[in-house]
Amino acid sequence: MSFKRFDTEDFIVSSDSITSTLWSTDSPTLTEFYTSSVQAAGSSGNFYLSVYQTASTEADSITQFDIAYADVEGSGSEYYNAAVIGKSPSLSTYGQYRALILEDENSSFIFGTENNVITAENFWVLSMERARYKESLFPGSLNLKLSGSNGIISLTDNSKDVLVNTFIGSSRVFQLVSGSNGSAYSNDGYVTNSGSYGLVFPELGTILLNPSAISQSIHVDTLRTANSTNGVNNTTLYNSITLGASFGLNSQETITSDYIFVRARNSEFNYTQNPTFISGSTGEVIYDNFINNPQTYITSIGLYNDSNELLSIAKLSRPLIKDFTKEALVRVKLDF
């Protein structure tokens, strides 16, 4: 066994952005949607509705995303206490996302930019399962179809139509517009007097949908009645997504790789301590023809610390022959 200390130039760090399908079906587009009656009837069902890629009773059923409804007045859901007006799951959800996104309890959500904007008192939330979107949603991959009594609309983020990233609080945001693959079909993809169709937050794995724009386009309406049944508005959006039967979205993550270049020069690593090479009793080379022309085979590379503790080992796909006439350069890649 031979050792050699690495030099500074033997190390280099590289980062690569990896894109993959978000859904557990390994397909870029989810076309079938299921819910669980147990989850919907449970305490969590008062706040959100989980959506699966297959029937919730199946062994491979996994939550893909959740649907929630938020209302600044607490409408559209049942009051926690009938004597305390407005305090309901929809109000709690509104406060949760206001703290998460706006980072200011006195601010309001605004859909759209410049002259075509609307201040929203309510919205739907599509929250991607955390394990699904990894580091962030991949801009330009969002393609969602919603179906209503006035037809079907295709929605996407406007990432390819903007030149500079914008932020709300500390979160990067894109507008949700009528279009596909990150571009609006025409103009800015907004709805007159209703602003954009929503907001997309890639790093949060969250999409907010603007009920005003959606209602004006395809007549999918929210129920804003005070102290109404929990989950009604969640089911309304779920039905719209199910009938649209197409939700395309990819995830994105950055993989950091540490490359280590292991260099075996012509004068190095030509001898071995293998007992078939050297006599254990005398320490002499067993075969005379190896004295002036030794040959070894490199099969693995171990990485050690200064205490000679093995930290990792890299196996070569096939043995690499080495003698005084040959030099070797092996690149070891560590992903983390």
ChimeraX attribute file (.defattr): number of C-alpha atoms within 10 A of each C-alpha:
attribute: neighborCount
match mode: 1-to-1
recipient: residues
	/A:1	8
	/A:2	9
	/A:3	12
	/A:4	12
	/A:5	11
	/A:6	13
	/A:7	10
	/A:8	8
	/A:9	8
	/A:10	13
	/A:11	14
	/A:12	12
	/A:13	12
	/A:14	11
	/A:15	11
	/A:16	10
	/A:17	9
	/A:18	12
	/A:19	16
	/A:20	18
	/A:21	20
	/A:22	26
	/A:23	26
	/A:24	17
	/A:25	14
	/A:26	11
	/A:27	14
	/A:28	20
	/A:29	20
	/A:30	21
	/A:31	15
	/A:32	17
	/A:33	20
	/A:34	17
	/A:35	20
	/A:36	17
	/A:37	12
	/A:38	11
	/A:39	15
	/A:40	19
	/A:41	13
	/A:42	11
	/A:43	10
	/A:44	13
	/A:45	20
	/A:46	22
	/A:47	23
	/A:48	25
	/A:49	25
	/A:50	27
	/A:51	23
	/A:52	22
	/A:53	21
	/A:54	18
	/A:55	16
	/A:56	19
	/A:57	9
	/A:58	9
	/A:59	8
	/A:60	13
	/A:61	15
	/A:62	18
	/A:63	22
	/A:64	24
	/A:65	20
	/A:66	20
	/A:67	23
	/A:68	26
	/A:69	33
	/A:70	29
	/A:71	23
	/A:72	20
	/A:73	17
	/A:74	27
	/A:75	27
	/A:76	28
	/A:77	28
	/A:78	22
	/A:79	22
	/A:80	13
	/A:81	11
	/A:82	11
	/A:83	8
	/A:84	9
	/A:85	15
	/A:86	23
	/A:87	20
	/A:88	28
	/A:89	27
	/A:90	31
	/A:91	22
	/A:92	18
	/A:93	22
	/A:94	25
	/A:95	18
	/A:96	15
	/A:97	17
	/A:98	19
	/A:99	15
	/A:100	15
	/A:101	20
	/A:102	19
	/A:103	15
	/A:104	12
	/A:105	12
	/A:106	8
	/A:107	10
	/A:108	14
	/A:109	20
	/A:110	16
	/A:111	24
	/A:112	25
	/A:113	13
	/A:114	6
	/A:115	9
	/A:116	15
	/A:117	17
	/A:118	19
	/A:119	13
	/A:120	18
	/A:121	17
	/A:122	25
	/A:123	23
	/A:124	23
	/A:125	25
	/A:126	21
	/A:127	19
	/A:128	23
	/A:129	19
	/A:130	14
	/A:131	12
	/A:132	21
	/A:133	26
	/A:134	19
	/A:135	17
	/A:136	21
	/A:137	27
	/A:138	22
	/A:139	21
	/A:140	18
	/A:141	21
	/A:142	26
	/A:143	21
	/A:144	24
	/A:145	20
	/A:146	23
	/A:147	21
	/A:148	21
	/A:149	11
	/A:150	12
	/A:151	12
	/A:152	17
	/A:153	17
	/A:154	19
	/A:155	25
	/A:156	30
	/A:157	32
	/A:158	26
	/A:159	23
	/A:160	13
	/A:161	15
	/A:162	12
	/A:163	7
	/A:164	7
	/A:165	9
	/A:166	13
	/A:167	13
	/A:168	13
	/A:169	13
	/A:170	11
	/A:171	16
	/A:172	15
	/A:173	23
	/A:174	25
	/A:175	29
	/A:176	30
	/A:177	29
	/A:178	26
	/A:179	22
	/A:180	20
	/A:181	19
	/A:182	24
	/A:183	22
	/A:184	22
	/A:185	15
	/A:186	10
	/A:187	9
	/A:188	19
	/A:189	22
	/A:190	25
	/A:191	19
	/A:192	14
	/A:193	14
	/A:194	22
	/A:195	27
	/A:196	27
	/A:197	27
	/A:198	29
	/A:199	23
	/A:200	27
	/A:201	22
	/A:202	21
	/A:203	16
	/A:204	19
	/A:205	21
	/A:206	23
	/A:207	23
	/A:208	25
	/A:209	23
	/A:210	27
	/A:211	22
	/A:212	25
	/A:213	24
	/A:214	22
	/A:215	17
	/A:216	15
	/A:217	19
	/A:218	17
	/A:219	17
	/A:220	22
	/A:221	16
	/A:222	21
	/A:223	13
	/A:224	15
	/A:225	12
	/A:226	16
	/A:227	19
	/A:228	16
	/A:229	15
	/A:230	23
	/A:231	23
	/A:232	16
	/A:233	26
	/A:234	26
	/A:235	18
	/A:236	15
	/A:237	25
	/A:238	22
	/A:239	17
	/A:240	18
	/A:241	21
	/A:242	18
	/A:243	17
	/A:244	20
	/A:245	18
	/A:246	19
	/A:247	22
	/A:248	21
	/A:249	24
	/A:250	24
	/A:251	23
	/A:252	21
	/A:253	16
	/A:254	14
	/A:255	12
	/A:256	14
	/A:257	16
	/A:258	15
	/A:259	16
	/A:260	20
	/A:261	17
	/A:262	19
	/A:263	15
	/A:264	17
	/A:265	16
	/A:266	14
	/A:267	13
	/A:268	17
	/A:269	22
	/A:270	22
	/A:271	21
	/A:272	17
	/A:273	13
	/A:274	11
	/A:275	11
	/A:276	11
	/A:277	18
	/A:278	17
	/A:279	14
	/A:280	13
	/A:281	6
	/A:282	8
	/A:283	11
	/A:284	12
	/A:285	19
	/A:286	15
	/A:287	12
	/A:288	10
	/A:289	10
	/A:290	15
	/A:291	12
	/A:292	8
	/A:293	12
	/A:294	18
	/A:295	19
	/A:296	17
	/A:297	15
	/A:298	18
	/A:299	13
	/A:300	13
	/A:301	15
	/A:302	13
	/A:303	18
	/A:304	15
	/A:305	10
	/A:306	7
	/A:307	6
	/A:308	9
	/A:309	10
	/A:310	11
	/A:311	9
	/A:312	11
	/A:313	12
	/A:314	15
	/A:315	12
	/A:316	13
	/A:317	8
	/A:318	10
	/A:319	12
	/A:320	13
	/A:321	14
	/A:322	22
	/A:323	19
	/A:324	15
	/A:325	11
	/A:326	13
	/A:327	15
	/A:328	16
	/A:329	10
	/A:330	14
	/A:331	13
	/A:332	18
	/A:333	15
	/A:334	13
	/A:335	11
	/A:336	8
